[in-house]
Amino acid sequence: MADVMVFRAGEREYRGTSALEIVQALKREAARDGGGADSPLRQFLLDSLEQLRDRIPLRELDVSDRLSDEMLALSYLYLRDEFGAGELDTVPHRQQWAHPL
């Protein structure tokens, strides 16, 4: 079985093999609730952070083209986790790229 990443927000649990897959699931759910289904990833992240502005400062996420979509999605999930707007529970292969200071 492939490694699975888990993110929880509210009563919902999202699973995917990548951070981008989870963020795309969040985007689809937002579209069902009246959000912009056709908006680009970076615009969705900005809109989402705007909705969470009481918990996450918008300046915390760099949505420039310097980051790949996967790294941007992972940064977004980590921000939500850090600021209490979700919980990133399982991150496969984290030891390959995250090192203690």
A tleap script that builds the chain and sets N, CA, C and O, in Angstrom:
source leaprc.protein.ff14SB
mol = sequence {
  NMET ALA ASP VAL MET VAL PHE ARG ALA GLY
  GLU ARG GLU TYR ARG GLY THR SER ALA LEU
  GLU ILE VAL GLN ALA LEU LYS ARG GLU ALA
  ALA ARG ASP GLY GLY GLY ALA ASP SER PRO
  LEU ARG GLN PHE LEU LEU ASP SER LEU GLU
  GLN LEU ARG ASP ARG ILE PRO LEU ARG GLU
  LEU ASP VAL SER ASP ARG LEU SER ASP GLU
  MET LEU ALA LEU SER TYR LEU TYR LEU ARG
  ASP GLU PHE GLY ALA GLY GLU LEU ASP THR
  VAL PRO HIE ARG GLN GLN TRP ALA HIE PRO
  CLEU
}
set mol.1.N position { 0.848 -1.183 0.000 }
set mol.1.CA position { 0.000 0.000 0.000 }
set mol.1.C position { 0.893 1.246 0.000 }
set mol.1.O position { 1.909 1.280 0.694 }
set mol.2.N position { 0.517 2.265 -0.773 }
set mol.2.CA position { 1.270 3.503 -0.854 }
set mol.2.C position { 1.196 4.257 0.466 }
set mol.2.O position { 0.225 4.137 1.214 }
set mol.3.N position { 2.239 5.038 0.737 }
set mol.3.CA position { 2.231 5.863 1.939 }
set mol.3.C position { 1.143 6.911 1.817 }
set mol.3.O position { 0.928 7.481 0.748 }
set mol.4.N position { 0.458 7.159 2.928 }
set mol.4.CA position { -0.669 8.082 2.920 }
set mol.4.C position { -0.433 9.200 3.913 }
set mol.4.O position { -0.006 8.967 5.044 }
set mol.5.N position { -0.715 10.413 3.479 }
set mol.5.CA position { -0.648 11.596 4.321 }
set mol.5.C position { -2.059 11.857 4.846 }
set mol.5.O position { -3.037 11.666 4.124 }
set mol.6.N position { -2.165 12.297 6.107 }
set mol.6.CA position { -3.469 12.542 6.716 }
set mol.6.C position { -3.519 13.976 7.243 }
set mol.6.O position { -2.604 14.428 7.930 }
set mol.7.N position { -4.595 14.680 6.912 }
set mol.7.CA position { -4.833 16.033 7.404 }
set mol.7.C position { -6.257 16.101 7.920 }
set mol.7.O position { -7.193 15.673 7.246 }
set mol.8.N position { -6.417 16.643 9.123 }
set mol.8.CA position { -7.748 16.792 9.719 }
set mol.8.C position { -8.070 18.269 9.876 }
set mol.8.O position { -7.231 19.066 10.295 }
set mol.9.N position { -9.291 18.612 9.534 }
set mol.9.CA position { -9.789 19.982 9.708 }
set mol.9.C position { -11.240 19.883 10.146 }
set mol.9.O position { -12.081 19.350 9.421 }
set mol.10.N position { -11.529 20.393 11.325 }
set mol.10.CA position { -12.879 20.268 11.852 }
set mol.10.C position { -13.208 18.806 12.053 }
set mol.10.O position { -12.426 18.060 12.644 }
set mol.11.N position { -14.345 18.402 11.571 }
set mol.11.CA position { -14.779 17.009 11.689 }
set mol.11.C position { -14.347 16.162 10.497 }
set mol.11.O position { -14.650 14.971 10.439 }
set mol.12.N position { -13.647 16.768 9.554 }
set mol.12.CA position { -13.268 16.070 8.317 }
set mol.12.C position { -11.839 15.544 8.388 }
set mol.12.O position { -10.976 16.119 9.053 }
set mol.13.N position { -11.615 14.446 7.693 }
set mol.13.CA position { -10.282 13.879 7.564 }
set mol.13.C position { -9.993 13.701 6.084 }
set mol.13.O position { -10.812 13.160 5.339 }
set mol.14.N position { -8.829 14.158 5.668 }
set mol.14.CA position { -8.423 14.078 4.265 }
set mol.14.C position { -7.193 13.179 4.182 }
set mol.14.O position { -6.271 13.301 4.989 }
set mol.15.N position { -7.185 12.291 3.216 }
set mol.15.CA position { -6.065 11.382 3.003 }
set mol.15.C position { -5.613 11.502 1.553 }
set mol.15.O position { -6.423 11.651 0.638 }
set mol.16.N position { -4.313 11.436 1.375 }
set mol.16.CA position { -3.769 11.471 0.025 }
set mol.16.C position { -2.331 11.012 0.030 }
set mol.16.O position { -1.709 10.893 1.086 }
set mol.17.N position { -1.809 10.755 -1.144 }
set mol.17.CA position { -0.417 10.327 -1.246 }
set mol.17.C position { 0.528 11.522 -1.341 }
set mol.17.O position { 1.747 11.353 -1.365 }
set mol.18.N position { -0.041 12.738 -1.397 }
set mol.18.CA position { 0.780 13.951 -1.432 }
set mol.18.C position { -0.006 15.102 -0.810 }
set mol.18.O position { -1.228 15.044 -0.676 }
set mol.19.N position { 0.724 16.142 -0.435 }
set mol.19.CA position { 0.070 17.334 0.100 }
set mol.19.C position { -0.820 17.964 -0.962 }
set mol.19.O position { -1.904 18.458 -0.652 }
set mol.20.N position { -0.371 17.948 -2.206 }
set mol.20.CA position { -1.152 18.529 -3.295 }
set mol.20.C position { -2.484 17.806 -3.460 }
set mol.20.O position { -3.507 18.442 -3.712 }
set mol.21.N position { -2.478 16.503 -3.322 }
set mol.21.CA position { -3.717 15.731 -3.423 }
set mol.21.C position { -4.705 16.142 -2.322 }
set mol.21.O position { -5.906 16.248 -2.571 }
set mol.22.N position { -4.202 16.371 -1.119 }
set mol.22.CA position { -5.063 16.792 -0.012 }
set mol.22.C position { -5.603 18.198 -0.255 }
set mol.22.O position { -6.789 18.455 -0.048 }
set mol.23.N position { -4.739 19.098 -0.689 }
set mol.23.CA position { -5.192 20.471 -0.949 }
set mol.23.C position { -6.209 20.484 -2.091 }
set mol.23.O position { -7.158 21.268 -2.055 }
set mol.24.N position { -6.031 19.646 -3.085 }
set mol.24.CA position { -7.020 19.571 -4.164 }
set mol.24.C position { -8.365 19.071 -3.634 }
set mol.24.O position { -9.415 19.514 -4.100 }
set mol.25.N position { -8.342 18.157 -2.670 }
set mol.25.CA position { -9.589 17.693 -2.043 }
set mol.25.C position { -10.241 18.831 -1.260 }
set mol.25.O position { -11.461 18.988 -1.295 }
set mol.26.N position { -9.439 19.621 -0.557 }
set mol.26.CA position { -9.964 20.792 0.159 }
set mol.26.C position { -10.580 21.787 -0.828 }
set mol.26.O position { -11.623 22.384 -0.562 }
set mol.27.N position { -9.915 21.951 -1.964 }
set mol.27.CA position { -10.394 22.871 -3.001 }
set mol.27.C position { -11.725 22.391 -3.588 }
set mol.27.O position { -12.640 23.187 -3.796 }
set mol.28.N position { -11.827 21.079 -3.853 }
set mol.28.CA position { -13.093 20.531 -4.372 }
set mol.28.C position { -14.224 20.735 -3.369 }
set mol.28.O position { -15.343 21.082 -3.748 }
set mol.29.N position { -13.931 20.519 -2.096 }
set mol.29.CA position { -14.958 20.703 -1.069 }
set mol.29.C position { -15.381 22.169 -0.985 }
set mol.29.O position { -16.568 22.467 -0.854 }
set mol.30.N position { -14.429 23.068 -1.058 }
set mol.30.CA position { -14.755 24.495 -1.037 }
set mol.30.C position { -15.612 24.866 -2.246 }
set mol.30.O position { -16.512 25.698 -2.138 }
set mol.31.N position { -15.336 24.255 -3.388 }
set mol.31.CA position { -16.122 24.520 -4.605 }
set mol.31.C position { -17.562 24.065 -4.416 }
set mol.31.O position { -18.489 24.738 -4.867 }
set mol.32.N position { -17.757 22.934 -3.757 }
set mol.32.CA position { -19.121 22.457 -3.488 }
set mol.32.C position { -19.867 23.411 -2.553 }
set mol.32.O position { -21.092 23.523 -2.599 }
set mol.33.N position { -19.091 24.097 -1.701 }
set mol.33.CA position { -19.693 25.038 -0.759 }
set mol.33.C position { -19.799 26.448 -1.332 }
set mol.33.O position { -20.087 27.399 -0.605 }
set mol.34.N position { -19.567 26.580 -2.639 }
set mol.34.CA position { -19.725 27.875 -3.287 }
set mol.34.C position { -18.425 28.586 -3.617 }
set mol.34.O position { -18.455 29.737 -4.054 }
set mol.35.N position { -17.273 27.930 -3.419 }
set mol.35.CA position { -15.985 28.534 -3.748 }
set mol.35.C position { -15.699 28.434 -5.229 }
set mol.35.O position { -16.494 27.877 -5.986 }
set mol.36.N position { -14.566 28.972 -5.644 }
set mol.36.CA position { -14.190 28.963 -7.050 }
set mol.36.C position { -13.546 27.654 -7.465 }
set mol.36.O position { -12.362 27.439 -7.203 }
set mol.37.N position { -14.294 26.785 -8.100 }
set mol.37.CA position { -13.784 25.476 -8.521 }
set mol.37.C position { -12.693 25.607 -9.578 }
set mol.37.O position { -11.786 24.777 -9.648 }
set mol.38.N position { -12.782 26.646 -10.394 }
set mol.38.CA position { -11.834 26.799 -11.491 }
set mol.38.C position { -10.641 27.683 -11.142 }
set mol.38.O position { -9.791 27.936 -11.995 }
set mol.39.N position { -10.570 28.152 -9.905 }
set mol.39.CA position { -9.466 29.039 -9.546 }
set mol.39.C position { -8.154 28.255 -9.492 }
set mol.39.O position { -8.143 27.084 -9.114 }
set mol.40.N position { -7.057 28.899 -9.868 }
set mol.40.CA position { -5.746 28.242 -9.789 }
set mol.40.C position { -5.391 27.929 -8.329 }
set mol.40.O position { -5.947 28.522 -7.404 }
set mol.41.N position { -4.471 27.004 -8.141 }
set mol.41.CA position { -4.071 26.581 -6.802 }
set mol.41.C position { -3.667 27.758 -5.919 }
set mol.41.O position { -4.131 27.880 -4.785 }
set mol.42.N position { -2.814 28.610 -6.438 }
set mol.42.CA position { -2.316 29.730 -5.630 }
set mol.42.C position { -3.449 30.666 -5.214 }
set mol.42.O position { -3.444 31.186 -4.098 }
set mol.43.N position { -4.410 30.881 -6.092 }
set mol.43.CA position { -5.550 31.733 -5.740 }
set mol.43.C position { -6.410 31.061 -4.675 }
set mol.43.O position { -6.883 31.723 -3.750 }
set mol.44.N position { -6.617 29.744 -4.801 }
set mol.44.CA position { -7.367 29.022 -3.779 }
set mol.44.C position { -6.694 29.164 -2.414 }
set mol.44.O position { -7.367 29.403 -1.411 }
set mol.45.N position { -5.360 29.016 -2.376 }
set mol.45.CA position { -4.649 29.115 -1.102 }
set mol.45.C position { -4.779 30.511 -0.503 }
set mol.45.O position { -4.983 30.656 0.703 }
set mol.46.N position { -4.660 31.531 -1.337 }
set mol.46.CA position { -4.843 32.903 -0.843 }
set mol.46.C position { -6.255 33.117 -0.311 }
set mol.46.O position { -6.434 33.712 0.751 }
set mol.47.N position { -7.253 32.637 -1.039 }
set mol.47.CA position { -8.649 32.772 -0.600 }
set mol.47.C position { -8.881 32.012 0.702 }
set mol.47.O position { -9.568 32.499 1.600 }
set mol.48.N position { -8.309 30.827 0.798 }
set mol.48.CA position { -8.464 30.019 2.000 }
set mol.48.C position { -7.829 30.703 3.206 }
set mol.48.O position { -8.422 30.752 4.284 }
set mol.49.N position { -6.620 31.231 3.021 }
set mol.49.CA position { -5.961 31.929 4.119 }
set mol.49.C position { -6.713 33.196 4.505 }
set mol.49.O position { -6.739 33.575 5.676 }
set mol.50.N position { -7.317 33.842 3.534 }
set mol.50.CA position { -8.130 35.022 3.820 }
set mol.50.C position { -9.290 34.642 4.748 }
set mol.50.O position { -9.632 35.394 5.661 }
set mol.51.N position { -9.883 33.486 4.511 }
set mol.51.CA position { -10.971 33.021 5.372 }
set mol.51.C position { -10.466 32.649 6.770 }
set mol.51.O position { -11.222 32.695 7.741 }
set mol.52.N position { -9.196 32.284 6.864 }
set mol.52.CA position { -8.600 31.896 8.152 }
set mol.52.C position { -7.777 33.029 8.768 }
set mol.52.O position { -6.977 32.787 9.672 }
set mol.53.N position { -7.964 34.253 8.293 }
set mol.53.CA position { -7.119 35.374 8.706 }
set mol.53.C position { -7.156 35.659 10.200 }
set mol.53.O position { -6.238 36.274 10.741 }
set mol.54.N position { -8.220 35.211 10.869 }
set mol.54.CA position { -8.257 35.411 12.317 }
set mol.54.C position { -7.283 34.477 13.037 }
set mol.54.O position { -6.999 34.671 14.219 }
set mol.55.N position { -6.769 33.464 12.332 }
set mol.55.CA position { -5.826 32.511 12.930 }
set mol.55.C position { -4.464 32.493 12.253 }
set mol.55.O position { -3.452 32.246 12.910 }
set mol.56.N position { -4.422 32.750 10.947 }
set mol.56.CA position { -3.164 32.646 10.194 }
set mol.56.C position { -2.898 33.957 9.457 }
set mol.56.O position { -3.697 34.358 8.611 }
set mol.57.N position { -1.786 34.633 9.764 }
set mol.57.CA position { -1.439 35.844 9.007 }
set mol.57.C position { -1.155 35.497 7.542 }
set mol.57.O position { -0.394 34.571 7.261 }
set mol.58.N position { -1.753 36.224 6.625 }
set mol.58.CA position { -1.590 35.964 5.197 }
set mol.58.C position { -0.125 35.999 4.771 }
set mol.58.O position { 0.277 35.264 3.869 }
set mol.59.N position { 0.657 36.832 5.404 }
set mol.59.CA position { 2.073 36.973 5.022 }
set mol.59.C position { 2.889 35.707 5.277 }
set mol.59.O position { 4.027 35.606 4.818 }
set mol.60.N position { 2.327 34.746 5.999 }
set mol.60.CA position { 3.052 33.531 6.347 }
set mol.60.C position { 3.249 32.580 5.167 }
set mol.60.O position { 4.112 31.705 5.231 }
set mol.61.N position { 2.483 32.726 4.108 }
set mol.61.CA position { 2.585 31.795 2.982 }
set mol.61.C position { 3.039 32.527 1.726 }
set mol.61.O position { 2.395 33.475 1.275 }
set mol.62.N position { 4.148 32.076 1.175 }
set mol.62.CA position { 4.681 32.612 -0.074 }
set mol.62.C position { 4.039 31.838 -1.219 }
set mol.62.O position { 4.283 30.641 -1.368 }
set mol.63.N position { 3.226 32.504 -2.026 }
set mol.63.CA position { 2.555 31.810 -3.134 }
set mol.63.C position { 3.182 32.151 -4.481 }
set mol.63.O position { 2.550 32.007 -5.528 }
set mol.64.N position { 4.424 32.600 -4.440 }
set mol.64.CA position { 5.097 32.932 -5.692 }
set mol.64.C position { 5.398 31.669 -6.497 }
set mol.64.O position { 5.254 30.551 -6.003 }
set mol.65.N position { 5.809 31.866 -7.719 }
set mol.65.CA position { 6.128 30.751 -8.614 }
set mol.65.C position { 7.449 30.068 -8.265 }
set mol.65.O position { 7.836 29.103 -8.923 }
set mol.66.N position { 8.145 30.558 -7.237 }
set mol.66.CA position { 9.429 29.961 -6.860 }
set mol.66.C position { 9.258 28.568 -6.259 }
set mol.66.O position { 10.185 27.758 -6.290 }
set mol.67.N position { 8.088 28.294 -5.719 }
set mol.67.CA position { 7.833 26.988 -5.099 }
set mol.67.C position { 6.998 26.113 -6.022 }
set mol.67.O position { 6.108 26.592 -6.724 }
set mol.68.N position { 7.302 24.830 -6.007 }
set mol.68.CA position { 6.477 23.887 -6.770 }
set mol.68.C position { 5.105 23.807 -6.105 }
set mol.68.O position { 4.951 24.174 -4.940 }
set mol.69.N position { 4.121 23.331 -6.844 }
set mol.69.CA position { 2.776 23.191 -6.272 }
set mol.69.C position { 2.790 22.270 -5.060 }
set mol.69.O position { 2.088 22.528 -4.082 }
set mol.70.N position { 3.577 21.203 -5.108 }
set mol.70.CA position { 3.648 20.257 -3.984 }
set mol.70.C position { 4.222 20.924 -2.732 }
set mol.70.O position { 3.679 20.762 -1.639 }
set mol.71.N position { 5.313 21.671 -2.888 }
set mol.71.CA position { 5.910 22.346 -1.725 }
set mol.71.C position { 4.980 23.427 -1.181 }
set mol.71.O position { 4.894 23.625 0.031 }
set mol.72.N position { 4.299 24.112 -2.064 }
set mol.72.CA position { 3.350 25.133 -1.647 }
set mol.72.C position { 2.195 24.503 -0.868 }
set mol.72.O position { 1.786 25.022 0.170 }
set mol.73.N position { 1.675 23.390 -1.369 }
set mol.73.CA position { 0.586 22.687 -0.690 }
set mol.73.C position { 1.042 22.186 0.677 }
set mol.73.O position { 0.305 22.302 1.656 }
set mol.74.N position { 2.242 21.632 0.752 }
set mol.74.CA position { 2.765 21.144 2.026 }
set mol.74.C position { 2.959 22.300 3.008 }
set mol.74.O position { 2.641 22.166 4.190 }
set mol.75.N position { 3.471 23.416 2.536 }
set mol.75.CA position { 3.643 24.597 3.395 }
set mol.75.C position { 2.298 25.067 3.935 }
set mol.75.O position { 2.184 25.422 5.109 }
set mol.76.N position { 1.294 25.070 3.090 }
set mol.76.CA position { -0.063 25.470 3.487 }
set mol.76.C position { -0.597 24.552 4.593 }
set mol.76.O position { -1.145 25.029 5.587 }
set mol.77.N position { -0.437 23.241 4.418 }
set mol.77.CA position { -0.919 22.299 5.425 }
set mol.77.C position { -0.154 22.454 6.740 }
set mol.77.O position { -0.744 22.384 7.818 }
set mol.78.N position { 1.157 22.665 6.647 }
set mol.78.CA position { 1.944 22.890 7.862 }
set mol.78.C position { 1.514 24.170 8.570 }
set mol.78.O position { 1.426 24.200 9.797 }
set mol.79.N position { 1.248 25.224 7.806 }
set mol.79.CA position { 0.775 26.478 8.414 }
set mol.79.C position { -0.539 26.265 9.146 }
set mol.79.O position { -0.705 26.715 10.280 }
set mol.80.N position { -1.462 25.587 8.505 }
set mol.80.CA position { -2.745 25.321 9.153 }
set mol.80.C position { -2.535 24.523 10.433 }
set mol.80.O position { -3.183 24.787 11.446 }
set mol.81.N position { -1.640 23.556 10.390 }
set mol.81.CA position { -1.342 22.764 11.575 }
set mol.81.C position { -0.727 23.648 12.671 }
set mol.81.O position { -1.154 23.603 13.825 }
set mol.82.N position { 0.255 24.432 12.306 }
set mol.82.CA position { 0.969 25.274 13.284 }
set mol.82.C position { 0.062 26.293 13.956 }
set mol.82.O position { 0.214 26.572 15.145 }
set mol.83.N position { -0.877 26.848 13.203 }
set mol.83.CA position { -1.743 27.891 13.743 }
set mol.83.C position { -3.090 27.359 14.235 }
set mol.83.O position { -3.991 28.144 14.529 }
set mol.84.N position { -3.233 26.048 14.328 }
set mol.84.CA position { -4.432 25.456 14.904 }
set mol.84.C position { -5.655 25.451 14.007 }
set mol.84.O position { -6.785 25.409 14.494 }
set mol.85.N position { -5.438 25.493 12.696 }
set mol.85.CA position { -6.555 25.472 11.745 }
set mol.85.C position { -6.610 24.130 11.023 }
set mol.85.O position { -7.069 24.045 9.884 }
set mol.86.N position { -6.146 23.104 11.685 }
set mol.86.CA position { -6.109 21.759 11.140 }
set mol.86.C position { -4.990 20.991 11.802 }
set mol.86.O position { -4.215 21.543 12.582 }
set mol.87.N position { -4.913 19.719 11.486 }
set mol.87.CA position { -3.872 18.878 12.074 }
set mol.87.C position { -3.282 17.976 10.999 }
set mol.87.O position { -3.974 17.145 10.411 }
set mol.88.N position { -2.005 18.158 10.760 }
set mol.88.CA position { -1.278 17.314 9.814 }
set mol.88.C position { -0.699 16.167 10.620 }
set mol.88.O position { 0.220 16.354 11.418 }
set mol.89.N position { -1.243 14.982 10.405 }
set mol.89.CA position { -0.929 13.854 11.272 }
set mol.89.C position { 0.176 12.969 10.727 }
set mol.89.O position { 1.118 12.646 11.451 }
set mol.90.N position { 0.084 12.579 9.498 }
set mol.90.CA position { 1.034 11.637 8.931 }
set mol.90.C position { 1.658 12.246 7.680 }
set mol.90.O position { 0.951 12.666 6.764 }
set mol.91.N position { 2.989 12.288 7.650 }
set mol.91.CA position { 3.694 12.793 6.472 }
set mol.91.C position { 4.722 11.736 6.068 }
set mol.91.O position { 5.786 11.639 6.680 }
set mol.92.N position { 4.407 10.945 5.039 }
set mol.92.CA position { 5.325 9.883 4.619 }
set mol.92.C position { 6.683 10.436 4.182 }
set mol.92.O position { 6.761 11.500 3.568 }
set mol.93.N position { 7.716 9.724 4.495 }
set mol.93.CA position { 9.088 10.063 4.075 }
set mol.93.C position { 9.559 11.413 4.597 }
set mol.93.O position { 10.462 12.014 4.017 }
set mol.94.N position { 8.970 11.895 5.670 }
set mol.94.CA position { 9.360 13.201 6.221 }
set mol.94.C position { 10.844 13.219 6.569 }
set mol.94.O position { 11.506 14.239 6.379 }
set mol.95.N position { 11.370 12.123 7.068 }
set mol.95.CA position { 12.762 12.081 7.479 }
set mol.95.C position { 13.703 12.348 6.310 }
set mol.95.O position { 14.859 12.701 6.539 }
set mol.96.N position { 13.258 12.195 5.076 }
set mol.96.CA position { 14.115 12.433 3.918 }
set mol.96.C position { 14.358 13.909 3.662 }
set mol.96.O position { 15.363 14.268 3.049 }
set mol.97.N position { 13.456 14.779 4.121 }
set mol.97.CA position { 13.631 16.197 3.819 }
set mol.97.C position { 13.535 17.094 5.034 }
set mol.97.O position { 13.922 18.259 4.946 }
set mol.98.N position { 13.043 16.616 6.156 }
set mol.98.CA position { 12.966 17.428 7.364 }
set mol.98.C position { 14.053 16.996 8.338 }
set mol.98.O position { 14.135 15.829 8.722 }
set mol.99.N position { 14.869 17.935 8.723 }
set mol.99.CA position { 15.978 17.632 9.618 }
set mol.99.C position { 15.879 18.498 10.865 }
set mol.99.O position { 15.518 19.671 10.766 }
set mol.100.N position { 16.189 17.953 12.029 }
set mol.100.CA position { 16.141 18.765 13.246 }
set mol.100.C position { 17.198 19.865 13.191 }
set mol.100.O position { 18.257 19.706 12.584 }
set mol.101.N position { 16.886 20.959 13.827 }
set mol.101.CA position { 17.845 22.085 13.873 }
set mol.101.C position { 18.947 21.816 14.866 }
set mol.101.O position { 19.839 22.646 15.039 }
savepdb mol mol.pdb
quit
